[in-house]
């Protein structure tokens, strides 16, 4: 089985928040878009947090999010995984992205949000031991994946609580 490969980060140099998934799922890989599965709650959640239209075209959503100082990326640069489930990632196949270079290019990152447990676990095992990132707060949030059977309202509440201590994302969006 061939490895799957993640996307380049979506970011701007002034980003203050980094949201990390583990690896794009099949729908995202096919569409070449972050969180492309129609039942993934990432874009509806971020639209409510940052104040944009969740139904807007992908480029408009990305523009709104990055303009708000939020960057998107995945912990893994590649892995072997049949299907989309994190639980299917083959042991020993995880290759992490270059976070030292990312943090160097984005010195304002103060909050890293993990979109689910696998993102945090892979980061802690494959990135954190080799990284010097001071003044960064880490928080694991409920996965926005439709495979994570938790009510949308619960996911939204957790994501809002994590994002709002850094300042109102919608206000940041309006001031850029």
C-alpha positions, 0 to 999 in steps of 0.5 A: 500500500502506498503512503498518503501525503498531506497538504501544505499548510494554509497560513499567513505569517501573522497567524496566532492559532494553528489547528492540526489534524492528523492526516486528510481523509479520502474525501479531502485528498480527492478534493485537495481541500482541508475538511472536505467530507460533507459531514465533517463539522470543521467548517460549520464550527469555524464559520460560527467561531470566526463569523463567515458563511460555512457554505461559501466556496472553499477559497473564501472560507480559507481566506476568512480563516487565515485572515483571522490569524488561524492556520491549518495543517496536519501533524503527519506529512505522510503515513500508510492508511487504508481508508480515512480512519486514524485508527487505520494508520499503520504502525511505524508509517507516520512521518511528521511535517517540519514544525521547526520550520513552520514555527520559525516562519510563524513566530506569533503562534500561541495556541495549537489546537488538535482536531482529535486525539490522533493529532495530539498523540502523533504530535506528542510522539513525533514532533514535540521531542524535537521541538523548542516552542516556548509560550505555546498553549496546546489543547486537544479538541473533539474531532470534527470528523463524522466518525467521532459521534459526538453532538455538534453542539458539544463540539462547537462549545469545546471549540469556542471555549478554546478559541475565545481566550485568545481574543475574539476571532471575528473581531480579529477578522474585521481588523485585518 
